[in-house]
Amino acid sequence: MYALRPINEIYHLVTRSGQDTLCGLRVSRISTVRTGNSLQLVNEMPAGRTICKHCERIKNQETNQ
């Protein structure tokens, strides 16, 4: 799963629990359009967005172990 903020072009990778991103940010369980600052959970990889560099680094470290 993935998480994103509607106000920017970055997406994050979500841990299996679905509560946090790999880089340690909390994912909001409340879905709202009004607040663009909270991380919203999405099921599909967002097109046209860039992966968080910290999530990418952590994923690569886990893959190489």
SERO-4910 file (N, C-alpha, C, O; in steps of 0.05 Angstrom, whole numbers):
BEGIN
 pado doro    nc1    nc2    nc3   cac1   cac2   cac3    cc1    cc2    cc3    oc1    oc2    oc3
  Met    A     17    -23      0      0      0      0     18     25      0     42     24      4
  Tyr    A      5     47     -5     19     72     -8      4     94      8    -19     91     15
  Ala    A     18    115     14      6    138     27     15    164     13     38    165      4
  Leu    A     -3    183     13      5    208      0    -10    231     13    -31    228     26
  Arg    A      1    255      9    -12    280     17    -22    293     -9     -7    296    -27
  Pro    A    -47    301     -9    -58    314    -34    -44    340    -41    -45    348    -64
  Ile    A    -30    352    -22    -17    378    -28     10    376    -41     21    397    -49
  Asn    A     22    352    -43     48    351    -56     50    327    -75     31    312    -78
  Glu    A     73    323    -87     76    303   -108     92    279    -99    102    263   -115
  Ile    A     95    275    -72    110    253    -61     91    231    -51     70    237    -39
  Tyr    A     99    206    -55     84    184    -42    103    168    -25    127    167    -29
  His    A     91    154     -5    107    138     14     98    109     13     76    103      5
  Leu    A    116     91     20    110     63     22    100     57     51    111     67     70
  Val    A     79     41     53     66     36     79     75      9     89     77    -10     73
  Thr    A     79      7    115     86    -18    128     62    -37    127     40    -29    121
  Arg    A     67    -62    133     45    -83    132     22    -77    151     -1    -84    145
  Ser    A     28    -63    173      7    -57    192    -12    -35    181    -35    -33    190
  Gly    A     -2    -20    162    -18      1    150    -21     26    166    -36     44    160
  Gln    A     -6     28    188     -8     51    206     15     71    202     12     94    209
  Asp    A     37     62    191     61     79    187     73     75    160     68     55    146
  Thr    A     90     95    152    105     92    128    132     80    135    139     79    158
  Leu    A    147     71    115    174     60    121    192     80    134    209     73    150
  Cys    A    188    106    127    205    127    138    195    137    165    206    156    176
  Gly    A    173    125    175    165    131    203    142    150    206    136    158    229
  Leu    A    129    159    185    107    178    187     81    162    193     77    140    183
  Arg    A     63    174    208     37    162    214     18    166    191     17    188    179
  Val    A      3    145    185    -18    147    163    -45    152    177    -52    139    196
  Ser    A    -59    172    166    -85    179    177   -106    158    169   -107    150    146
  Arg    A   -123    150    188   -145    132    183   -170    147    175   -189    136    165
  Ile    A   -170    173    179   -193    190    172   -189    201    144   -170    215    139
  Ser    A   -208    195    127   -207    204     99   -222    230     97   -246    232    102
  Thr    A   -207    251     90   -220    278     87   -207    293     65   -183    291     60
  Val    A   -222    308     50   -212    323     28   -203    351     38   -186    363     25
  Arg    A   -214    360     60   -208    387     69   -179    391     79   -168    412     74
  Thr    A   -167    371     91   -140    374    101   -120    361     82   -121    337     79
  Gly    A   -104    377     71    -84    367     52    -58    359     65    -40    350     51
  Asn    A    -56    362     91    -31    357    105    -28    329    116     -6    321    123
  Ser    A    -50    314    119    -48    287    130    -43    266    108    -52    269     86
  Leu    A    -28    245    116    -22    224     97    -47    206     94    -57    196    114
  Gln    A    -56    202     69    -79    186     64    -70    159     51    -53    159     34
  Leu    A    -82    138     60    -76    111     50    -89    107     23   -113    113     19
  Val    A    -74     96      3    -85     89    -23    -75     61    -30    -53     53    -22
  Asn    A    -91     46    -46    -84     19    -53    -65     16    -77    -50     -3    -78
  Glu    A    -67     35    -95    -51     33   -120    -29     54   -120    -32     75   -109
  Met    A     -7     47   -134     15     65   -136      6     91   -151     -5     89   -173
  Pro    A     10    114   -138      1    138   -151     17    145   -176     42    146   -175
  Ala    A      3    150   -198     16    157   -223     25    186   -222     11    203   -211
  Gly    A     48    191   -233     58    219   -235     69    230   -210     74    254   -208
  Arg    A     74    213   -190     86    223   -164    113    210   -160    119    189   -173
  Thr    A    128    221   -143    155    212   -137    156    198   -110    144    208    -91
  Ile    A    170    176   -108    172    162    -83    189    178    -63    208    191    -71
  Cys    A    182    177    -38    198    189    -17    226    177    -17    229    153    -17
  Lys    A    246    194    -16    274    184    -18    281    167      6    298    149      4
  His    A    269    172     29    275    157     53    262    129     52    274    109     59
  Cys    A    236    128     43    223    103     39    238     86     19    241     61     23
  Glu    A    247     98     -2    261     83    -23    287     72    -13    294     49    -18
  Arg    A    302     88      3    328     79     14    323     55     33    338     36     32
  Ile    A    303     57     51    297     36     70    289     10     55    298    -12     62
  Lys    A    272     13     35    263    -10     19    287    -24      6    289    -49      6
  Asn    A    306     -8     -5    329    -19    -18    347    -33      2    359    -54     -4
  Gln    A    350    -23     26    366    -36     47    354    -62     55    368    -82     59
  Glu    A    327    -63     57    313    -88     65    316   -109     43    319   -133     49
  Thr    A    315   -100     18    318   -119     -5    345   -131     -7    348   -154    -15
  Asn    A    366   -115      0    394   -124     -2    403   -141     21    425   -152     20
  Gln    A    387   -145     41    396   -161     64    390   -190     61    396   -206     79
***
